[in-house]
Amino acid sequence: MFGAPGEIRTPDRLVRSQVLYPAELRARLAGYYRGIWIIRQRLFQHLGSVGFSWGRGGG
């Protein structure tokens, strides 16, 4: 019986992996890029707080 409570609708692992992988990959990449963005923001905040200048020279 398909769709029974507590059962996987597609029991074939190969079919499940091929169908679900793109969505899982997108979710993982979204999390990865969100983490990169947070780290970048924190780095820029830190550099600004210590007086770092992006210019080349004595400023």
Secondary structure by P-SEA (a helix, b strand, c coil): ccccccccccccaaaaaaaaaaaaaaaaaaaaaaaaaaaaaaaaaaaaaaccccccccc
